[in-house]
Amino acid sequence: MLFFLERKANNSIEQLSNEIICEIFDYLLWQDMYQAFSNLNNRFENLLTNSSYLLKIRFSSESESIFEDRCKYIIDSNKYQMISLDFDNQSFANKLNT
């Protein structure tokens, strides 16, 4: 039984190299990466905040105040890493242009 538990622990995503994790991040939206990996541990927090990978961000139908908060946090702090922005609501895209 101990062998099984030890083997299971070695199948964790934490065993992957930073390069492979960043490759996985390439397939995820920023919101999904942040929700899944932020505050997991210091290593993942550093990968999220200090990596140079490009970000894909989607804004779905949400309140205007949530949209503005996300814009301030996400766009301002990651503007040089963003590769795409996707809006479900055209009025939010128009607000960003003003």
C-alpha positions as CSV (number, residue, x, y, z in Angstrom):
1,M,0.0,0.0,0.0
2,L,2.8,2.4,0.8
3,F,4.3,1.8,-2.7
4,F,0.9,2.8,-4.2
5,L,0.7,6.0,-2.2
6,E,4.3,6.9,-3.0
7,R,3.8,6.3,-6.7
8,K,0.6,8.3,-6.8
9,A,2.4,11.3,-5.3
10,N,5.0,11.2,-8.1
11,N,2.2,11.6,-10.7
12,S,1.5,15.2,-9.6
13,I,1.6,18.2,-11.9
14,E,4.1,19.6,-9.4
15,Q,6.7,17.1,-10.7
16,L,6.6,18.7,-14.2
17,S,9.4,21.1,-15.3
18,N,8.6,24.8,-15.5
19,E,9.0,24.6,-19.3
20,I,6.3,22.0,-19.6
21,I,4.0,23.8,-17.2
22,C,4.4,27.0,-19.4
23,E,3.5,24.9,-22.5
24,I,0.3,23.8,-20.7
25,F,-0.4,27.4,-19.8
26,D,-0.3,28.2,-23.6
27,Y,-3.6,26.3,-24.0
28,L,-5.4,28.0,-21.1
29,L,-7.2,31.3,-20.7
30,W,-5.6,33.6,-18.1
31,Q,-8.6,33.3,-15.9
32,D,-8.5,29.5,-15.8
33,M,-4.7,29.5,-15.1
34,Y,-5.2,32.0,-12.3
35,Q,-8.1,30.2,-10.7
36,A,-6.4,26.8,-10.9
37,F,-2.8,27.7,-9.9
38,S,-2.7,31.0,-7.9
39,N,-2.0,30.5,-4.3
40,L,-1.2,26.8,-4.9
41,N,2.4,27.3,-3.9
42,N,5.3,29.7,-4.4
43,R,6.5,28.0,-7.5
44,F,3.2,28.3,-9.4
45,E,2.6,31.8,-8.1
46,N,6.0,32.8,-9.5
47,L,5.2,31.1,-12.8
48,L,1.9,33.1,-13.1
49,T,3.4,36.4,-12.2
50,N,7.0,36.3,-13.5
51,S,6.8,34.3,-16.7
52,S,6.9,35.8,-20.2
53,Y,4.3,33.6,-21.8
54,L,1.5,35.3,-23.8
55,L,-1.9,35.6,-22.3
56,K,-5.4,34.9,-23.8
57,I,-8.1,36.8,-21.8
58,R,-11.8,36.4,-22.2
59,F,-14.4,38.8,-20.7
60,S,-17.8,37.2,-20.4
61,S,-21.1,38.8,-19.6
62,E,-20.5,40.3,-16.2
63,S,-21.3,43.4,-14.3
64,E,-19.7,46.7,-15.3
65,S,-17.9,47.0,-11.9
66,I,-16.4,43.6,-12.2
67,F,-15.3,44.4,-15.7
68,E,-13.6,47.6,-14.7
69,D,-11.9,45.9,-11.8
70,R,-10.6,43.1,-14.1
71,C,-9.4,45.6,-16.6
72,K,-7.4,47.5,-14.0
73,Y,-5.9,44.4,-12.6
74,I,-5.5,42.1,-15.6
75,I,-4.9,44.4,-18.5
76,D,-2.8,47.1,-16.8
77,S,-0.5,44.5,-15.1
78,N,-0.2,42.2,-18.2
79,K,-0.5,44.5,-21.2
80,Y,2.8,43.4,-22.7
81,Q,2.0,39.7,-22.4
82,M,-1.5,39.8,-23.9
83,I,-2.0,38.0,-27.2
84,S,-5.8,38.2,-27.4
85,L,-8.8,39.8,-25.7
86,D,-12.2,38.3,-26.3
87,F,-15.4,40.0,-25.3
88,D,-18.9,38.5,-25.1
89,N,-20.4,42.0,-24.7
90,Q,-19.5,44.5,-27.4
91,S,-20.2,47.4,-25.0
92,F,-17.3,46.3,-22.9
93,A,-15.0,46.3,-25.9
94,N,-16.2,49.8,-26.8
95,K,-15.5,51.0,-23.2
96,L,-11.9,49.8,-23.5
97,N,-11.4,51.9,-26.6
98,T,-12.4,55.1,-24.9
